């Protein structure tokens, strides 16, 4: 194959260019180097001065690879292989730079052939007869040039007098409310028009056509503008809206534009279906428009190919003046990557890729229809009455964009089912279902990235999950197996969503049954809800109470996260106004809400009691230290009175002690943290061991561990008793409870142990003294 390839390409530069691109792509896609070399190149990511001696191409490519991937090691996060089609496109971009350096006449001859061939192929593939083409990188640039063309056409003196002509008769650009965001503002800013020149037409209120432009309202708006002296300039219609993929009634809009001498521009993903043999009438009407924008890169999986705007206009001079046509060779060579890619694909494979995307949509939609808790656009059609169907001027076609959302009817047992708060409750339920759908979309995009699903928010339906294979499947390589994997994940998540919806009310009721718990409502949290433990603190200082509450809830959250359970515990949404609370995630199968709430309440009480015991221990230690200091001072005074004043003088006392030593006994003290009492250390030094008194030690914390094979907070068919984490009663072999007790610390007299140099005044490695010092601090 390589030998035949070399024989075909007679120009050695072209042959070398193809090989270099292939080697470069191998380095970028599959290049694997040692960790030491990667760390060496990571240091080069910091911008620095340009090296004088330069670098070789492999080093530059390795630097690009590090900039693209960083320290990522997982191949799943890397870009998909471009394949043969992608390499052809990249070769086309390289050829543009190479050809631009050739002789001018050769470049002119080649650029004319490339642009004419590409324009002819696209007009035939997408049924746009006698059209011209403008190739642009920004998909909005074509529409911008078309607007300038219409301005030159409608205002004869615009080329000489400029914007002064527009002051008398203001132009108006009409767009649908379902148009992609920011398009109208972009046109006005680039054309230098006021925002008053932009008119947004509302969508139809007819059942089943909510996302289509209202033709009757548009007609009324145009007539009002004409009466006020304005010039209806251009109408932007959709053949597949950006959000839901709906197609406007292009046939009616074409007639309206002809009536008012307006330019009709069409864009949208459904224009790709014009390449198929069977096209619906609503999309086929787009072939009668004045211009249309095609985004071939996502449709065919071609990287970095330009978008194309096909248009019809009789005056080539105006097209040249507005930039739609150009005499610059570089502008004409912009179509070269697309020209090479179209030839490499061929007509059959172009149609095959579009059909493959449509088949993926049909496959997913067929599976979604079988799920009762998932709503699709077809669910609205099944609810449409016969009269409403007859009133529809044009049937809405099945869009290649599949929208679906989780939807579940409100439980009749909900507390807000009374008439006074029904509307308020319904709004809350709708907002919470939007939150669940956002969670569903995020999980599906994360677990099945090759499906290309994303989230979209529609004004009427709220948050929905969108599957748009025409824009993603060719680049991501989506196959039937990815759709099956997507359906498998949906089948796993829908029961969790339904269970969460059902148990939210029960969770709220269980929380209300505990006086020390407060239910926290946050409709932006996908889960059972939030909970806050309220300590029984009677401190009049509000700041101290809040600090205590934050500390207890923080420790409670850490303890809950360490439990071996399927239930997730979190601090809640990132920008949630609720603080010092714990949010419980999605409900799991066989979850016992009563056990869960009881366990949280019991664990909170344990943490609060431990905190109180620690505070009491601190006060006890402080009182004990003060009492020990008083007794030590009293012992020192008694010692001075017993030994006499002369023995306290430094020199005289040493001489007297040498001739007549004093027999002193150890009179230290030990402090029992639990009993809060001071005891003598005589028994310690006489027995040389630490005596342990039989004192009832109160445990600080009870940590319950679940044995293997058991799941916390699950419903038990044999027993309905609540599970308490602090409970000390357990079944043998099921639960192990570990008690932590507070140790005892000693305080010794430094004065009475001077005569015992072999024994330290305070044990330096005693854990009891360390704990006593920590509590004292």
KESE-253993 format. One line per 4 residues: number of its first residue (from 1); their letters; for each residue x, y, z of C-alpha. Coordinates in steps of 0.25 Angstrom, whole numbers. Example, Ala and Ser with C-alpha at 12.3 -4.5 7.8 and 13.67 -1.06 7.14 Angstrom:
2
1> as> 49 -18 31 | 55 -4 29
***
This chain:
777
1> xxxx> 0 0 0 | 11 10 4 | 19 6 -9 | 6 9 -18
5> xxxx> 4 22 -10 | 18 27 -13 | 16 23 -28 | 3 32 -29
9> xxxx> 9 44 -22 | 20 49 -31 | 23 62 -23 | 33 57 -12
13> xxxx> 29 69 -4 | 14 65 -3 | 18 50 0 | 27 55 11
17> xxxx> 16 64 17 | 7 53 17 | 17 44 25 | 20 55 35
21> xxxx> 6 58 38 | 3 43 40 | 16 42 50 | 11 55 57
25> xxxx> -3 49 60 | 3 36 65 | 12 44 75 | 0 52 79
29> xxxx> -10 41 80 | -2 29 85 | 11 35 90 | 15 29 103
33> xxxx> 28 33 110 | 35 30 123 | 31 37 136 | 44 44 137
37> xxxx> 43 50 123 | 29 54 125 | 33 62 138 | 44 68 130
41> xxxx> 34 74 120 | 24 78 130 | 34 88 135 | 34 94 121
45> xxxx> 20 97 122 | 23 110 129 | 25 121 118 | 39 125 117
49> xxxx> 48 132 107 | 50 127 92 | 62 118 91 | 73 123 82
53> xxxx> 77 109 77 | 62 104 74 | 56 91 77 | 53 78 69
57> xxxx> 39 75 64 | 38 63 73 | 41 71 86 | 30 82 81
61> xxxx> 20 71 79 | 23 65 93 | 21 79 99 | 8 80 91
65> xxxx> 3 66 97 | 7 71 111 | -1 83 109 | -13 76 104
69> xxxx> -13 64 114 | -5 70 126 | -3 58 136 | -15 50 132
73> xxxx> -12 35 131 | -25 30 127 | -27 28 112 | -42 29 114
77> xxxx> -40 44 116 | -32 46 103 | -38 50 90 | -43 39 81
81> xxxx> -34 35 69 | -37 44 57 | -36 32 47 | -34 33 32
85> xxxx> -44 44 30 | -38 53 41 | -24 51 35 | -29 55 21
89> xxxx> -35 68 27 | -22 71 34 | -14 69 22 | -23 79 15
93> xxxx> -20 89 25 | -5 87 23 | -6 87 8 | -13 101 9
97> xxxx> 0 106 15 | 8 99 5 | 0 103 -8 | 0 118 -3
101> xxxx> 15 118 -6 | 14 113 -21 | 14 122 -33 | 2 131 -33
105> xxxx> -4 126 -46 | -4 111 -41 | -10 115 -28 | -21 123 -35
109> xxxx> -24 111 -44 | -25 101 -33 | -33 110 -23 | -44 113 -34
113> xxxx> -45 98 -37 | -46 94 -22 | -56 105 -19 | -65 102 -31
117> xxxx> -65 87 -29 | -68 88 -14 | -79 98 -16 | -85 89 -27
121> xxxx> -85 76 -19 | -91 83 -7 | -102 89 -15 | -106 76 -21
125> xxxx> -105 68 -8 | -114 77 0 | -123 80 -12 | -120 95 -13
129> xxxx> -120 98 -28 | -112 110 -34 | -106 114 -21 | -93 120 -17
133> xxxx> -85 117 -5 | -77 124 6 | -67 117 15 | -65 122 29
137> xxxx> -59 117 42 | -69 124 51 | -83 118 48 | -89 132 50
141> xxxx> -80 139 40 | -88 134 28 | -101 140 33 | -94 153 37
145> xxxx> -89 154 22 | -103 151 17 | -109 162 26 | -99 172 19
149> xxxx> -103 167 6 | -117 170 9 | -114 184 14 | -107 187 1
153> xxxx> -119 182 -7 | -130 189 1 | -122 202 3 | -117 207 -11
157> xxxx> -108 218 -4 | -103 210 7 | -90 207 -1 | -87 222 -2
161> xxxx> -94 229 10 | -93 217 20 | -101 217 33 | -107 231 30
165> xxxx> -117 224 21 | -122 215 32 | -126 227 41 | -138 230 33
169> xxxx> -143 216 31 | -138 206 42 | -136 192 37 | -142 181 45
173> xxxx> -137 166 47 | -147 156 52 | -143 143 59 | -151 133 67
177> xxxx> -151 132 82 | -146 118 81 | -133 123 73 | -120 120 78
181> xxxx> -116 130 89 | -108 142 86 | -109 141 71 | -117 154 69
185> xxxx> -109 162 79 | -96 157 71 | -102 162 58 | -106 176 63
189> xxxx> -92 178 70 | -85 174 57 | -94 182 48 | -94 194 57
193> xxxx> -109 193 58 | -117 197 70 | -124 186 78 | -137 192 74
197> xxxx> -134 187 60 | -136 172 66 | -150 167 67 | -152 154 74
201> xxxx> -164 146 70 | -171 138 81 | -174 123 79 | -187 118 75
205> xxxx> -198 114 86 | -204 103 77 | -203 90 84 | -192 82 78
209> xxxx> -185 94 72 | -180 101 85 | -166 102 79 | -169 107 65
213> xxxx> -170 122 61 | -184 128 61 | -186 132 47 | -199 140 50
217> xxxx> -191 148 61 | -180 150 51 | -189 155 40 | -195 165 50
221> xxxx> -181 170 55 | -177 172 40 | -189 180 37 | -187 189 49
225> xxxx> -173 192 46 | -176 195 31 | -187 205 36 | -176 212 45
229> xxxx> -167 214 34 | -157 202 37 | -151 193 27 | -153 178 29
233> xxxx> -140 173 25 | -137 158 28 | -144 146 35 | -136 135 43
237> xxxx> -144 122 43 | -140 109 49 | -139 95 43 | -137 89 56
241> xxxx> -136 98 68 | -124 98 76 | -131 93 88 | -142 83 84
245> xxxx> -139 81 69 | -153 86 64 | -155 92 50 | -162 104 47
249> xxxx> -173 105 37 | -163 108 26 | -174 108 15 | -183 118 21
253> xxxx> -171 127 25 | -166 126 11 | -179 132 6 | -179 143 16
257> xxxx> -165 147 13 | -169 148 -2 | -181 156 2 | -172 166 9
261> xxxx> -160 165 1 | -151 159 12 | -139 151 12 | -141 137 18
265> xxxx> -129 130 24 | -130 116 30 | -121 108 40 | -122 96 48
269> xxxx> -118 82 50 | -129 76 42 | -123 82 29 | -114 70 29
273> xxxx> -126 61 25 | -127 68 12 | -116 59 7 | -125 47 9
277> xxxx> -134 41 -2 | -147 43 6 | -148 56 13 | -160 62 20
281> xxxx> -168 73 14 | -165 83 25 | -150 81 24 | -151 81 8
285> xxxx> -157 95 9 | -143 100 13 | -138 98 -1 | -147 110 -5
289> xxxx> -140 119 5 | -130 130 1 | -119 125 9 | -115 114 19
293> xxxx> -104 110 28 | -98 96 28 | -89 91 39 | -83 79 32
297> xxxx> -71 77 42 | -80 71 53 | -90 64 44 | -79 56 37
301> xxxx> -68 56 48 | -58 64 40 | -50 73 50 | -47 87 47
305> xxxx> -54 88 34 | -61 101 31 | -76 103 32 | -83 107 19
309> xxxx> -94 117 15 | -101 114 2 | -108 126 -3 | -115 131 -16
313> xxxx> -112 145 -22 | -112 151 -36 | -102 162 -34 | -88 157 -32
317> xxxx> -83 171 -30 | -91 172 -17 | -86 158 -12 | -72 163 -14
321> xxxx> -74 176 -7 | -80 169 5 | -69 158 6 | -78 146 2
325> xxxx> -69 145 -10 | -54 148 -11 | -43 150 -20 | -32 146 -10
329> xxxx> -26 133 -12 | -25 130 3 | -40 131 4 | -43 122 -7
333> xxxx> -33 111 -2 | -41 111 11 | -50 100 4 | -38 91 2
337> xxxx> -39 82 14 | -54 81 12 | -52 78 -3 | -42 67 1
341> xxxx> -51 61 11 | -63 60 2 | -55 53 -8 | -50 43 2
345> xxxx> -64 40 8 | -72 40 -5 | -87 42 -6 | -90 28 -1
349> xxxx> -83 29 12 | -88 44 14 | -102 38 14 | -98 26 22
353> xxxx> -93 35 33 | -106 43 34 | -114 31 33 | -106 25 45
357> xxxx> -109 37 53 | -124 36 50 | -124 21 53 | -118 24 67
361> xxxx> -129 34 70 | -139 24 66 | -133 13 74 | -132 21 87
365> xxxx> -146 27 85 | -152 13 83 | -146 8 96 | -150 21 104
369> xxxx> -165 19 100 | -165 6 108 | -162 13 121 | -174 19 128
373> xxxx> -166 29 137 | -159 35 124 | -166 45 116 | -162 48 101
377> xxxx> -168 58 91 | -177 46 86 | -184 46 99 | -190 59 96
381> xxxx> -195 54 82 | -202 43 89 | -210 53 98 | -214 61 86
385> xxxx> -229 61 83 | -234 59 69 | -239 74 68 | -225 79 71
389> xxxx> -219 70 61 | -228 75 50 | -225 89 54 | -210 88 52
393> xxxx> -206 94 39 | -194 85 37 | -190 72 45 | -178 73 53
397> xxxx> -167 63 48 | -159 54 57 | -147 61 60 | -133 54 60
401> xxxx> -131 61 74 | -137 52 85 | -141 60 97 | -146 52 110
405> xxxx> -148 55 124 | -152 47 137 | -166 51 141 | -174 45 152
409> xxxx> -188 48 157 | -189 55 171 | -192 45 182 | -207 46 187
413> xxxx> -201 45 201 | -193 57 201 | -196 67 212 | -198 79 202
417> xxxx> -210 72 195 | -220 82 201 | -226 92 193 | -219 104 199
421> xxxx> -205 100 196 | -207 91 184 | -201 101 174 | -189 104 183
425> xxxx> -186 89 185 | -187 86 170 | -177 97 167 | -168 91 177
429> xxxx> -170 77 171 | -167 83 157 | -154 90 162 | -150 77 169
433> xxxx> -152 68 157 | -143 78 149 | -132 76 159 | -134 61 157
437> xxxx> -133 62 142 | -120 70 143 | -115 59 152 | -119 49 142
441> xxxx> -113 56 131 | -99 58 138 | -99 44 142 | -102 39 128
445> xxxx> -91 48 122 | -81 43 132 | -84 28 131 | -86 27 116
449> xxxx> -78 39 110 | -78 33 96 | -93 35 95 | -91 50 95
453> xxxx> -103 53 104 | -104 67 110 | -114 76 117 | -124 86 112
457> xxxx> -134 95 119 | -147 98 111 | -156 109 116 | -168 99 116
461> xxxx> -163 86 119 | -152 90 128 | -139 82 129 | -137 71 119
465> xxxx> -127 61 115 | -123 63 100 | -118 53 91 | -113 59 78
469> xxxx> -105 49 70 | -105 57 57 | -95 67 65 | -88 57 73
473> xxxx> -88 42 68 | -78 44 56 | -68 51 65 | -70 42 77
477> xxxx> -72 29 69 | -85 26 75 | -90 12 72 | -103 4 75
481> xxxx> -95 -2 87 | -94 12 93 | -109 14 92 | -111 0 99
485> xxxx> -102 4 110 | -109 18 111 | -122 10 113 | -116 1 123
489> xxxx> -112 13 131 | -125 20 130 | -132 7 134 | -123 6 147
493> xxxx> -125 21 151 | -140 23 148 | -144 13 160 | -135 22 169
497> xxxx> -141 35 164 | -155 29 166 | -152 24 180 | -146 37 184
501> xxxx> -158 44 180 | -167 35 188 | -158 35 201 | -156 50 202
505> xxxx> -169 52 209 | -167 40 219 | -153 46 221 | -159 59 225
509> xxxx> -169 53 234 | -158 45 241 | -149 57 243 | -161 65 249
513> xxxx> -163 54 260 | -149 57 266 | -148 69 274 | -133 71 272
517> xxxx> -134 70 257 | -138 80 247 | -142 77 232 | -135 86 222
521> xxxx> -142 88 209 | -133 91 197 | -140 88 183 | -127 89 176
525> xxxx> -122 76 184 | -124 63 177 | -127 54 188 | -136 52 200
529> xxxx> -133 65 206 | -125 72 217 | -124 70 232 | -119 78 243
533> xxxx> -116 74 257 | -119 84 268 | -111 83 281 | -118 85 294
537> xxxx> -110 97 297 | -115 108 306 | -103 118 305 | -109 132 303
541> xxxx> -98 135 293 | -103 133 279 | -89 132 273 | -85 121 283
545> xxxx> -98 113 280 | -95 114 265 | -81 109 266 | -85 98 275
549> xxxx> -96 94 264 | -85 95 253 | -76 86 260 | -86 75 264
553> xxxx> -92 75 250 | -78 74 244 | -74 63 253 | -87 56 250
557> xxxx> -85 57 235 | -71 51 236 | -76 39 245 | -87 37 235
561> xxxx> -78 37 223 | -70 26 230 | -81 16 231 | -82 5 221
565> xxxx> -95 8 214 | -100 11 200 | -106 24 205 | -98 36 202
569> xxxx> -96 48 211 | -91 62 207 | -90 76 211 | -100 79 200
573> xxxx> -100 88 187 | -88 97 186 | -95 110 186 | -106 106 196
577> xxxx> -110 117 206 | -112 106 217 | -100 104 226 | -97 94 237
581> xxxx> -106 83 231 | -105 69 225 | -111 66 212 | -115 51 209
585> xxxx> -114 47 194 | -122 38 186 | -131 27 192 | -126 13 190
589> xxxx> -134 0 189 | -140 -5 202 | -136 8 209 | -143 9 223
593> xxxx> -144 24 225 | -148 22 240 | -135 15 243 | -127 25 235
597> xxxx> -133 37 243 | -132 30 257 | -118 26 254 | -114 41 251
601> xxxx> -122 46 263 | -115 35 272 | -101 38 266 | -103 53 268
605> xxxx> -107 51 283 | -94 43 285 | -86 54 279 | -93 64 287
609> xxxx> -91 56 300 | -76 54 297 | -75 69 295 | -81 72 308
613> xxxx> -73 62 315 | -60 68 309 | -65 82 314 | -68 76 328
617> xxxx> -54 69 328 | -47 82 324 | -54 89 336 | -51 78 345
621> xxxx> -36 78 341 | -35 93 344 | -41 92 357 | -33 80 361
625> xxxx> -20 87 356 | -24 99 365 | -26 90 377 | -13 82 375
629> xxxx> -6 96 374 | -12 100 388 | -9 86 394 | 6 87 389
633> xxxx> 7 101 394 | 2 96 408 | 12 84 408 | 23 93 405
637> xxxx> 20 103 416 | 19 91 426 | 32 86 421 | 39 99 424
641> xxxx> 33 99 438 | 37 85 440 | 52 86 435 | 54 100 440
645> xxxx> 59 113 434 | 74 110 434 | 72 99 424 | 66 108 414
649> xxxx> 78 116 413 | 86 111 401 | 100 109 407 | 96 107 421
653> xxxx> 85 98 417 | 94 89 409 | 104 88 421 | 93 84 431
657> xxxx> 87 74 421 | 101 68 419 | 103 66 434 | 88 63 438
661> xxxx> 80 58 426 | 65 60 427 | 57 48 425 | 46 53 416
665> xxxx> 35 44 410 | 28 46 396 | 16 54 397 | 11 55 382
669> xxxx> -3 55 377 | -10 48 366 | -23 54 359 | -34 45 355
673> xxxx> -41 51 343 | -53 43 344 | -55 44 359 | -50 58 360
677> xxxx> -42 55 372 | -28 57 377 | -21 45 383 | -7 42 390
681> xxxx> 4 36 382 | 9 28 394 | 3 15 388 | 10 18 375
685> xxxx> 24 19 380 | 22 8 390 | 16 -2 380 | 24 4 368
689> xxxx> 11 2 360 | -1 10 356 | -13 6 365 | -27 5 358
693> xxxx> -39 9 365 | -52 2 363 | -59 14 357 | -71 14 347
697> xxxx> -64 20 335 | -74 26 325 | -72 24 311 | -70 36 302
701> xxxx> -73 30 288 | -80 17 283 | -76 13 269 | -84 2 263
705> xxxx> -79 -6 252 | -87 -14 243 | -83 -28 240 | -80 -32 226
709> xxxx> -92 -36 217 | -101 -26 225 | -105 -13 219 | -109 -1 229
713> xxxx> -123 5 228 | -129 -6 220 | -143 -10 223 | -144 -23 231
717> xxxx> -156 -32 228 | -155 -39 241 | -154 -27 250 | -159 -13 249
721> xxxx> -151 -8 261 | -142 5 258 | -127 4 258 | -120 12 268
725> xxxx> -105 15 266 | -103 17 280 | -110 5 285 | -102 -5 293
729> xxxx> -111 -17 290 | -107 -25 278 | -109 -38 272 | -97 -48 274
733> xxxx> -88 -47 261 | -96 -36 255 | -91 -23 262 | -78 -20 269
737> xxxx> -79 -8 279 | -65 -2 283 | -65 7 296 | -54 18 298
741> xxxx> -52 22 312 | -45 34 317 | -32 31 324 | -27 36 338
745> xxxx> -15 46 339 | -6 49 351 | -1 62 356 | 12 61 365
749> xxxx> 19 70 375 | 32 75 370 | 36 79 384 | 35 66 391
753> xxxx> 42 58 381 | 55 65 381 | 62 54 389 | 58 44 379
757> xxxx> 67 47 367 | 65 33 361 | 50 35 359 | 45 46 350
761> xxxx> 36 57 355 | 26 54 344 | 26 42 335 | 31 47 322
765> xxxx> 25 37 313 | 12 35 320 | -1 36 311 | -9 40 323
769> xxxx> -1 52 325 | -1 56 311 | -16 55 311 | -17 63 323
773> xxxx> -8 74 317 | -17 73 304 | -30 75 312 | -24 86 320
777> x> -20 94 308
***
